[in-house]
Amino acid sequence: MTTETARKAAGKYGCQVKAGEPLTRVSTARLGRPGTAKPLARAQGSRVALRDTSPAGSGTSGIMEYAADPDPAQTNCYLVTGAKKPGYGLYAYYGVAAKDFESTGFGGLDHASVVATTPCPRSSHEAVFAVYHLYDRDTDSYPVPHYSASFARSALKAFAEHEAEHRGCGQVKIMDWP
């Protein structure tokens, strides 16, 4: 993906790029496979704040998280159903990653998502946090059939505030729909 992005940008701006060969075999992430989800009470790192969110009525009882650098440009985690299917995705974007995310129009936000921002030190761009109600293309359905706006907002608030505190960022502002 990075190579193709570089090639397209080089073509658009008249630059040259030296790219490698296309990949023919790529191992897939273990997202959704048995053994990757764990109870919400065992969340770690930036997701530890989600331990205190009340999953009652959310359709989720577990979490999938990934070990990462202490301060990555992007952090992802997934709240999963009893069947270990991702029902909500939580994302944090910093610096250039936040700028890129915003330039896409927040990925097509609708009323089944919540976004928050905060200013962070050493960055000219605000950090962006988002939670989405996820769709499962394998089953053509939502693993969590009924989106809970109040749960999504409280989960995002806990996640974003913990991330902001960890990185020394300012107060988190949840974006409200008009």
N, CA, C and O of each residue as an XYZ file, in Angstrom:
712
protein
N       0.832     -1.177      0.000
C       0.000      0.000      0.000
C       0.885      1.252      0.000
O       0.610      2.214     -0.717
N       1.933      1.231      0.798
C       2.825      2.385      0.875
C       3.509      2.619     -0.457
O       3.632      3.759     -0.905
N       3.956      1.548     -1.090
C       4.633      1.676     -2.380
C       3.699      2.258     -3.430
O       4.088      3.152     -4.181
N       2.465      1.755     -3.487
C       1.509      2.269     -4.466
C       1.173      3.730     -4.197
O       1.012      4.511     -5.135
N       1.066      4.102     -2.945
C       0.811      5.499     -2.595
C       1.965      6.375     -3.067
O       1.741      7.449     -3.626
N       3.195      5.925     -2.846
C       4.370      6.689     -3.294
C       4.396      6.811     -4.806
O       4.699      7.877     -5.342
N       4.078      5.724     -5.497
C       4.061      5.760     -6.970
C       3.022      6.771     -7.478
O       3.306      7.564     -8.376
N       1.824      6.733     -6.896
C       0.771      7.648     -7.338
C       1.126      9.101     -7.038
O       0.883      9.985     -7.860
N       1.693      9.346     -5.874
C       2.093     10.716     -5.514
C       3.210     11.201     -6.429
O       3.208     12.357     -6.852
N       4.154     10.333     -6.735
C       5.252     10.703     -7.626
C       4.722     11.057     -9.014
O       5.156     12.035     -9.623
N       3.785     10.259     -9.505
C       3.187     10.545    -10.810
C       2.439     11.860    -10.824
O       2.521     12.619    -11.789
N       1.714     12.127     -9.763
C       0.916     13.348     -9.676
C       1.785     14.591     -9.617
O       1.451     15.616    -10.212
N       2.910     14.503     -8.896
C       3.755     15.683     -8.693
C       5.015     15.684     -9.553
O       5.896     16.522     -9.360
N       5.107     14.749    -10.503
C       6.226     14.727    -11.430
C       7.546     14.337    -10.784
O       8.608     14.770    -11.232
N       7.491     13.534     -9.749
C       8.705     13.077     -9.063
C       9.040     11.661     -9.513
O       8.238     10.987    -10.159
N      10.241     11.229     -9.154
C      10.626      9.858     -9.429
C      10.626      9.088     -8.126
O      10.945      9.626     -7.065
N      10.265      7.824     -8.224
C      10.262      6.974     -7.041
C      10.858      5.628     -7.416
O      10.572      5.083     -8.482
N      11.681      5.103     -6.535
C      12.242      3.776     -6.748
C      11.471      2.836     -5.825
O      11.591      2.905     -4.601
N      10.686      1.966     -6.431
C       9.825      1.085     -5.647
C      10.266     -0.361     -5.799
O      10.875     -0.736     -6.801
N       9.959     -1.145     -4.820
C      10.269     -2.575     -4.846
C       9.271     -3.339     -5.684
O       8.410     -2.758     -6.345
N       9.401     -4.638     -5.644
C       8.513     -5.524     -6.385
C       7.192     -5.693     -5.638
O       7.162     -5.578     -4.413
N       6.101     -5.964     -6.355
C       4.817     -6.212     -5.696
C       4.899     -7.441     -4.787
O       5.570     -8.419     -5.114
N       4.223     -7.383     -3.662
C       4.173     -8.511     -2.747
C       3.137     -9.502     -3.245
O       2.035     -9.120     -3.640
N       3.495    -10.770     -3.224
C       2.550    -11.790     -3.666
C       2.033    -12.620     -2.497
O       0.993    -13.269     -2.607
N       2.749    -12.602     -1.385
C       2.305    -13.341     -0.196
C       2.433    -12.429      1.008
O       3.531    -11.989      1.350
N       1.329    -12.153      1.636
C       1.308    -11.315      2.819
C       0.513    -12.041      3.894
O      -0.608    -12.488      3.652
N       1.101    -12.156      5.088
C       0.344    -12.802      6.162
C      -0.721    -11.836      6.646
O      -0.473    -10.636      6.771
N      -1.878    -12.348      6.912
C      -2.965    -11.493      7.356
C      -2.923    -11.325      8.864
O      -2.381    -12.169      9.578
N      -3.490    -10.246      9.337
C      -3.586    -10.027     10.778
C      -4.479    -11.093     11.379
O      -5.295    -11.693     10.679
N      -4.332    -11.328     12.655
C      -5.127    -12.348     13.324
C      -6.459    -11.798     13.805
O      -7.116    -12.411     14.647
N      -6.858    -10.665     13.285
C      -8.106    -10.053     13.700
C      -9.274    -10.992     13.461
O      -9.500    -11.443     12.338
N     -10.005    -11.280     14.510
C     -11.191    -12.100     14.394
C     -10.951    -13.588     14.525
O     -11.911    -14.357     14.556
N      -9.701    -14.020     14.605
C      -9.421    -15.443     14.755
C      -9.435    -15.828     16.231
O      -9.159    -14.993     17.092
N      -9.750    -17.068     16.522
C      -9.785    -17.512     17.928
C      -8.461    -17.207     18.626
O      -7.384    -17.356     18.050
N      -8.569    -16.786     19.851
C      -7.374    -16.520     20.647
C      -6.897    -15.086     20.641
O      -6.025    -14.735     21.435
N      -7.438    -14.239     19.770
C      -6.967    -12.855     19.738
C      -7.787    -11.940     20.633
O      -7.306    -10.880     21.033
N      -9.002    -12.324     20.950
C      -9.856    -11.506     21.808
C      -9.679    -11.940     23.254
O      -9.381    -13.098     23.546
N      -9.868    -10.984     24.148
C      -9.817    -11.294     25.574
C     -10.881    -10.470     26.274
O     -11.398     -9.508     25.706
N     -11.209    -10.838     27.497
C     -12.222    -10.072     28.229
C     -11.815     -8.614     28.385
O     -10.635     -8.304     28.550
N     -12.781     -7.738     28.332
C     -12.536     -6.304     28.468
C     -11.776     -5.991     29.755
O     -10.977     -5.055     29.782
N     -12.008     -6.748     30.809
C     -11.337     -6.525     32.090
C      -9.828     -6.736     32.007
O      -9.099     -6.330     32.913
N      -9.348     -7.366     30.932
C      -7.910     -7.611     30.767
C      -7.263     -6.669     29.766
O      -6.128     -6.910     29.352
N      -7.949     -5.596     29.359
C      -7.389     -4.627     28.422
C      -6.121     -4.016     29.014
O      -6.020     -3.819     30.224
N      -5.159     -3.721     28.142
C      -3.882     -3.158     28.586
C      -3.557     -1.888     27.813
O      -4.292     -1.495     26.907
N      -2.448     -1.252     28.181
C      -1.955     -0.084     27.462
C      -2.987      1.021     27.373
O      -3.679      1.320     28.346
N      -3.084      1.624     26.202
C      -4.017      2.744     26.021
C      -5.466      2.296     26.117
O      -6.364      3.126     26.261
N      -5.702      0.995     26.039
C      -7.064      0.479     26.106
C      -7.511      0.166     27.531
O      -8.657     -0.232     27.745
N      -6.626      0.339     28.499
C      -6.969      0.034     29.890
C      -8.168      0.859     30.359
O      -8.946      0.392     31.191
N      -8.327      2.060     29.846
C      -9.458      2.916     30.237
C     -10.789      2.305     29.841
O     -11.820      2.651     30.417
N     -10.786      1.412     28.877
C     -12.028      0.780     28.424
C     -12.530     -0.257     29.414
O     -13.676     -0.695     29.326
N     -11.687     -0.651     30.352
C     -12.118     -1.601     31.380
C     -13.326     -1.070     32.147
O     -14.200     -1.835     32.555
N     -13.363      0.244     32.335
C     -14.415      0.862     33.145
C     -15.674      1.213     32.365
O     -16.659      1.660     32.954
N     -15.658      1.017     31.044
C     -16.878      1.309     30.281
C     -17.857      0.181     30.500
O     -17.466     -0.982     30.598
N     -19.097      0.513     30.574
C     -20.125     -0.496     30.828
C     -20.564     -1.111     29.506
O     -21.228     -0.445     28.712
N     -20.205     -2.375     29.254
C     -20.609     -2.992     27.992
C     -22.070     -3.413     27.947
O     -22.547     -3.861     26.905
N     -22.792     -3.278     29.062
C     -24.210     -3.682     29.078
C     -24.960     -2.942     27.979
O     -24.912     -1.714     27.902
N     -25.639     -3.681     27.145
C     -26.404     -3.081     26.060
C     -25.573     -2.733     24.844
O     -26.129     -2.312     23.830
N     -24.240     -2.895     24.910
C     -23.387     -2.545     23.772
C     -23.235     -3.695     22.801
O     -22.888     -3.486     21.639
N     -23.494     -4.922     23.269
C     -23.306     -6.083     22.416
C     -21.867     -6.562     22.394
O     -21.537     -7.476     21.638
N     -20.996     -5.963     23.212
C     -19.594     -6.363     23.255
C     -19.201     -6.779     24.666
O     -19.728     -6.273     25.657
N     -18.264     -7.711     24.725
C     -17.793     -8.159     26.031
C     -16.290     -8.360     26.060
O     -15.724     -8.672     27.108
N     -15.644     -8.186     24.928
C     -14.212     -8.411     24.855
C     -13.507     -7.350     24.045
O     -14.123     -6.409     23.544
N     -12.192     -7.520     23.926
C     -11.373     -6.549     23.215
C     -10.283     -7.268     22.437
O      -9.763     -8.293     22.877
N      -9.943     -6.723     21.281
C      -8.778     -7.149     20.508
C      -7.868     -5.940     20.471
O      -8.267     -4.856     20.047
N      -6.655     -6.138     20.915
C      -5.708     -5.028     20.910
C      -4.380     -5.547     20.415
O      -4.143     -6.754     20.389
N      -3.519     -4.638     20.027
C      -2.253     -5.020     19.441
C      -1.122     -4.326     20.160
O      -1.198     -3.135     20.462
N      -0.074     -5.076     20.432
C       1.117     -4.475     21.029
C       1.683     -3.485     20.023
O       1.699     -3.751     18.821
N       2.137     -2.362     20.509
C       2.648     -1.331     19.611
C       3.727     -0.525     20.324
O       4.020     -0.752     21.498
N       4.305      0.409     19.599
C       5.263      1.339     20.200
C       4.550      2.072     21.319
O       3.320      2.076     21.376
N       5.313      2.693     22.210
C       4.653      3.468     23.261
C       3.911      4.688     22.699
O       2.923      5.130     23.284
N       4.375      5.227     21.583
C       3.751      6.417     21.005
C       3.612      6.298     19.489
O       4.247      7.059     18.760
N       2.795      5.359     18.992
C       2.643      5.214     17.548
C       1.823      6.362     16.945
O       1.116      7.072     17.660
N       1.928      6.535     15.619
C       1.154      7.569     14.922
C      -0.315      7.188     14.838
O      -1.170      8.053     14.645
N      -0.616      5.909     14.980
C      -2.003      5.438     14.943
C      -2.151      4.261     15.899
O      -1.290      3.383     15.962
N      -3.250      4.256     16.640
C      -3.560      3.166     17.570
C      -4.955      2.662     17.249
O      -5.882      3.456     17.086
N      -5.110      1.345     17.156
C      -6.406      0.733     16.860
C      -6.731     -0.319     17.915
O      -5.833     -0.978     18.439
N      -7.990     -0.471     18.218
C      -8.448     -1.616     18.997
C      -9.902     -1.869     18.622
O     -10.578     -1.007     18.059
N     -10.361     -3.062     18.945
C     -11.702     -3.466     18.553
C     -12.433     -4.054     19.745
O     -11.887     -4.895     20.458
N     -13.662     -3.617     19.964
C     -14.528     -4.206     20.980
C     -15.301     -5.311     20.287
O     -15.923     -5.090     19.248
N     -15.261     -6.503     20.866
C     -15.789     -7.670     20.176
C     -16.990     -8.280     20.881
O     -17.198     -8.095     22.080
N     -17.769     -9.010     20.102
C     -18.964     -9.695     20.595
C     -18.571    -11.008     21.274
O     -17.401    -11.391     21.265
N     -19.536    -11.680     21.850
C     -19.307    -12.989     22.438
C     -18.811    -13.996     21.412
O     -18.133    -14.961     21.764
N     -19.149    -13.776     20.133
C     -18.695    -14.644     19.043
C     -17.319    -14.225     18.533
O     -16.841    -14.753     17.529
N     -16.684    -13.283     19.218
C     -15.331    -12.794     18.891
C     -15.279    -12.020     17.577
O     -14.245    -11.996     16.910
N     -16.391    -11.390     17.203
C     -16.443    -10.562     15.997
C     -16.312     -9.100     16.405
O     -16.976     -8.671     17.349
N     -15.469     -8.318     15.714
C     -15.350     -6.892     16.029
C     -16.671     -6.163     15.781
O     -17.210     -6.190     14.674
N     -17.184     -5.512     16.826
C     -18.440     -4.777     16.729
C     -18.249     -3.270     16.684
O     -19.012     -2.557     16.033
N     -17.227     -2.792     17.378
C     -16.871     -1.364     17.379
C     -15.367     -1.268     17.193
O     -14.615     -2.046     17.779
N     -14.927     -0.320     16.383
C     -13.508     -0.051     16.219
C     -13.181      1.295     16.835
O     -13.880      2.278     16.592
N     -12.120      1.345     17.633
C     -11.649      2.598     18.229
C     -10.276      2.911     17.646
O      -9.407      2.041     17.576
N     -10.089      4.166     17.228
C      -8.875      4.556     16.537
C      -8.367      5.886     17.085
O      -9.156      6.772     17.417
N      -7.043      6.019     17.178
C      -6.410      7.271     17.569
C      -5.384      7.616     16.493
O      -4.583      6.768     16.100
N      -5.409      8.851     16.022
C      -4.497      9.313     14.981
C      -3.752     10.538     15.499
O      -4.347     11.430     16.104
N      -2.435     10.572     15.254
C      -1.598     11.671     15.725
C      -0.782     12.251     14.574
O      -0.435     11.544     13.628
N      -0.475     13.559     14.667
C       0.397     14.207     13.696
C      -0.083     14.061     12.270
O      -1.234     14.366     11.956
N       0.808     13.590     11.404
C       0.499     13.441      9.979
C      -0.642     12.442      9.780
O      -1.470     12.627      8.887
N      -0.698     11.391     10.595
C      -1.787     10.411     10.470
C      -3.135     11.083     10.737
O      -4.118     10.786     10.060
N      -3.187     11.993     11.726
C      -4.432     12.723     12.018
C      -4.785     13.653     10.861
O      -5.949     13.762     10.476
N      -3.787     14.311     10.318
C      -4.027     15.220      9.187
C      -4.562     14.436      7.985
O      -5.503     14.875      7.325
N      -3.964     13.280      7.705
C      -4.431     12.438      6.595
C      -5.860     11.953      6.836
O      -6.688     11.960      5.925
N      -6.139     11.534      8.065
C      -7.475     11.057      8.403
C      -8.509     12.158      8.175
O      -9.558     11.911      7.580
N      -8.217     13.367      8.644
C      -9.151     14.478      8.466
C      -9.312     14.856      6.997
O     -10.397     15.260      6.578
N      -8.248     14.728      6.213
C      -8.330     15.101      4.799
C      -9.267     14.190      4.018
O      -9.730     14.554      2.937
N      -9.551     13.006      4.561
C     -10.467     12.091      3.889
C     -11.913     12.354      4.282
O     -12.812     11.627      3.861
N     -12.140     13.380      5.078
C     -13.499     13.685      5.512
C     -13.948     12.776      6.635
O     -15.131     12.454      6.746
N     -13.003     12.359      7.473
C     -13.274     11.477      8.607
C     -13.784     10.114      8.165
O     -14.495      9.449      8.918
N     -13.441      9.697      6.986
C     -13.793      8.349      6.560
C     -15.276      8.125      6.353
O     -15.734      6.984      6.411
N     -16.031      9.163      6.116
C     -17.448      8.997      5.845
C     -18.268      8.841      7.105
O     -19.095      7.934      7.202
N     -18.052      9.698      8.053
C     -18.808      9.616      9.302
C     -20.301      9.703      9.072
O     -20.778     10.389      8.169
N     -21.007      9.000      9.900
C     -22.455      9.077      9.891
C     -22.903      9.050     11.350
O     -22.099      9.292     12.250
N     -24.142      8.768     11.581
C     -24.631      8.772     12.955
C     -24.328      7.475     13.690
O     -24.840      7.262     14.789
N     -23.501      6.597     13.106
C     -23.062      5.374     13.777
C     -21.569      5.465     14.072
O     -20.845      4.471     14.007
N     -21.123      6.677     14.398
C     -19.723      6.909     14.735
C     -19.627      8.166     15.592
O     -20.539      8.993     15.619
N     -18.504      8.287     16.288
C     -18.247      9.460     17.121
C     -16.787      9.832     16.923
O     -15.934      8.953     16.799
N     -16.489     11.126     16.893
C     -15.127     11.626     16.709
C     -14.814     12.631     17.805
O     -15.690     13.363     18.266
N     -13.543     12.653     18.215
C     -13.068     13.619     19.200
C     -11.702     14.128     18.752
O     -11.013     13.467     17.974
N     -11.315     15.294     19.239
C     -10.006     15.867     18.927
C      -9.376     16.448     20.189
O     -10.055     16.685     21.188
N      -8.078     16.669     20.122
C      -7.355     17.352     21.200
C      -6.024     17.868     20.670
O      -5.393     17.212     19.841
N      -5.589     19.036     21.140
C      -4.250     19.502     20.762
C      -3.199     18.702     21.531
O      -3.398     18.356     22.695
N      -2.083     18.414     20.866
C      -0.999     17.661     21.502
C       0.323     18.406     21.323
O       0.517     19.111     20.332
N       1.225     18.247     22.283
C       2.535     18.900     22.158
C       3.327     18.277     21.004
O       3.065     17.145     20.598
N       4.272     19.014     20.497
C       5.156     18.561     19.419
C       4.394     18.222     18.142
O       4.901     17.474     17.307
N       3.186     18.758     17.976
C       2.419     18.512     16.759
C       1.640     19.766     16.390
O       0.989     20.381     17.235
N       1.714     20.128     15.139
C       0.958     21.296     14.676
C      -0.482     20.920     14.341
O      -1.292     21.785     14.009
N      -0.793     19.651     14.425
C      -2.142     19.181     14.085
C      -2.759     18.475     15.281
O      -2.079     17.734     15.990
N      -4.042     18.704     15.503
C      -4.737     18.045     16.608
C      -4.797     16.529     16.401
O      -4.894     16.042     15.275
N      -4.737     15.803     17.512
C      -4.966     14.360     17.463
C      -6.452     14.132     17.211
O      -7.286     14.941     17.619
N      -6.783     13.036     16.541
C      -8.162     12.698     16.237
C      -8.436     11.289     16.753
O      -7.630     10.378     16.568
N      -9.577     11.130     17.399
C     -10.009      9.831     17.915
C     -11.365      9.522     17.293
O     -12.187     10.420     17.110
N     -11.595      8.265     16.970
C     -12.873      7.893     16.354
C     -13.315      6.524     16.833
O     -12.490      5.664     17.143
N     -14.615      6.332     16.891
C     -15.198      5.018     17.133
C     -16.248      4.794     16.041
O     -17.033      5.685     15.716
N     -16.238      3.586     15.489
C     -17.169      3.227     14.427
C     -17.912      1.947     14.782
O     -17.358      1.046     15.410
N     -19.153      1.883     14.378
C     -19.948      0.656     14.438
C     -19.516     -0.139     13.206
O     -19.697      0.329     12.082
N     -18.959     -1.313     13.393
C     -18.345     -2.056     12.303
C     -19.306     -3.018     11.609
O     -20.205     -3.597     12.219
N     -19.075     -3.159     10.323
C     -19.865     -4.039      9.468
C     -18.999     -5.239      9.098
O     -17.820     -5.065      8.792
N     -19.546     -6.438      9.117
C     -18.825     -7.660      8.787
C     -19.175     -8.066      7.357
O     -20.289     -8.519      7.090
N     -18.238     -7.906      6.454
C     -18.485     -8.234      5.048
C     -18.657     -9.738      4.828
O     -19.317    -10.163      3.880
N     -18.059    -10.538      5.712
C     -18.194    -11.992      5.571
C     -19.640    -12.444      5.752
O     -20.090    -13.377      5.088
N     -20.358    -11.788      6.640
C     -21.746    -12.181      6.927
C     -22.769    -11.175      6.411
O     -23.973    -11.386      6.550
N     -22.291    -10.077      5.811
C     -23.163     -8.988      5.341
C     -24.108     -8.518      6.438
O     -25.307     -8.338      6.223
N     -23.533     -8.326      7.618
C     -24.335     -7.862      8.748
C     -23.439     -7.137      9.757
O     -22.212     -7.159      9.658
N     -24.080     -6.506     10.712
C     -23.367     -5.879     11.814
C     -23.268     -6.895     12.954
O     -24.299     -7.389     13.411
N     -22.059     -7.223     13.428
C     -21.938     -8.141     14.561
C     -22.692     -7.644     15.799
O     -23.224     -8.441     16.572
N     -22.731     -6.321     15.979
C     -23.554     -5.710     17.021
C     -24.748     -5.110     16.279
O     -24.635     -4.028     15.703
N     -25.892     -5.801     16.288
C     -27.026     -5.383     15.460
C     -27.556     -3.974     15.753
O     -27.985     -3.270     14.839
N     -27.526     -3.569     17.012
C     -28.087     -2.264     17.383
C     -26.996     -1.351     17.909
O     -26.443     -1.576     18.986
N     -26.697     -0.328     17.142
C     -25.682      0.649     17.527
C     -26.144      1.412     18.764
O     -27.275      1.895     18.814
N     -25.276      1.520     19.753
C     -25.564      2.288     20.958
C     -24.731      3.562     20.945
O     -23.532      3.531     21.221
N     -25.369      4.680     20.625
C     -24.665      5.957     20.574
C     -24.088      6.329     21.935
O     -22.975      6.851     22.010
N     -24.821      6.071     23.002
C     -24.328      6.432     24.338
C     -23.117      5.573     24.709
O     -22.163      6.079     25.300
N     -23.143      4.281     24.370
C     -21.989      3.431     24.642
C     -20.796      3.881     23.806
O     -19.689      4.007     24.330
N     -21.006      4.125     22.513
C     -19.913      4.537     21.635
C     -19.273      5.816     22.153
O     -18.048      5.935     22.174
N     -20.086      6.764     22.567
C     -19.573      8.033     23.090
C     -18.778      7.820     24.378
O     -17.705      8.401     24.538
N     -19.290      6.992     25.304
C     -18.572      6.785     26.565
C     -17.278      5.996     26.344
O     -16.272      6.265     27.001
N     -17.295      5.031     25.432
C     -16.084      4.265     25.128
C     -15.032      5.177     24.492
O     -13.858      5.127     24.857
N     -15.463      6.016     23.533
C     -14.518      6.926     22.888
C     -13.966      7.929     23.899
O     -12.768      8.211     23.900
N     -14.817      8.458     24.744
C     -14.386      9.430     25.749
C     -13.317      8.828     26.659
O     -12.288      9.458     26.903
N     -13.550      7.614     27.164
C     -12.580      6.947     28.042
C     -11.265      6.695     27.309
O     -10.190      6.982     27.835
N     -11.357      6.158     26.098
C     -10.185      5.853     25.281
C      -9.393      7.120     24.965
O      -8.178      7.158     25.165
N     -10.071      8.153     24.475
C      -9.401      9.391     24.068
C      -8.781     10.122     25.259
O      -7.657     10.614     25.162
N      -9.488     10.197     26.364
C      -8.949     10.893     27.533
C      -7.721     10.180     28.087
O      -6.767     10.831     28.512
N      -7.737      8.854     28.087
C      -6.571      8.109     28.560
C      -5.386      8.329     27.624
O      -4.268      8.566     28.082
N      -5.623      8.251     26.326
C      -4.574      8.493     25.333
C      -4.012      9.906     25.480
O      -2.796     10.095     25.487
N      -4.897     10.895     25.597
C      -4.472     12.295     25.709
C      -3.621     12.505     26.957
O      -2.601     13.192     26.907
N      -4.028     11.928     28.050
C      -3.256     12.070     29.296
C      -1.884     11.427     29.144
O      -0.879     12.006     29.557
N      -1.832     10.237     28.555
C      -0.575      9.515     28.353
C       0.409     10.336     27.520
O       1.612     10.323     27.783
N      -0.099     11.045     26.524
C       0.765     11.797     25.613
C       0.933     13.265     25.992
O       1.623     14.010     25.296
N       0.310     13.683     27.087
C       0.444     15.072     27.510
C      -0.342     16.039     26.649
O       0.034     17.205     26.522
N      -1.419     15.576     26.060
C      -2.258     16.412     25.189
C      -3.248     17.214     26.035
O      -3.342     17.031     27.249
N      -3.972     18.089     25.378
C      -4.955     18.928     26.047
C      -6.273     18.216     26.277
O      -6.378     16.992     26.186
N      -7.279     19.031     26.580
C      -8.612     18.504     26.868
C      -9.258     17.941     25.600
O      -9.204     18.556     24.536
N      -9.859     16.779     25.731
C     -10.521     16.110     24.608
C     -11.865     16.774     24.353
O     -12.637     17.026     25.278
N     -12.129     17.050     23.084
C     -13.409     17.647     22.686
C     -14.141     16.654     21.786
O     -13.679     16.329     20.692
N     -15.290     16.179     22.266
C     -16.124     15.278     21.473
C     -16.908     16.117     20.471
O     -17.514     17.123     20.839
N     -16.897     15.708     19.214
C     -17.629     16.443     18.182
C     -19.090     15.977     18.201
O     -19.372     14.787     18.058
N     -19.993     16.910     18.374
C     -21.416     16.593     18.405
C     -22.040     16.826     17.035
O     -21.601     17.674     16.259
N     -23.078     16.043     16.769
C     -23.840     16.217     15.537
C     -24.799     17.385     15.714
O     -25.351     17.598     16.794
N     -24.984     18.135     14.638
C     -25.912     19.284     14.725
C     -27.342     18.836     14.961
O     -28.242     19.671     15.058
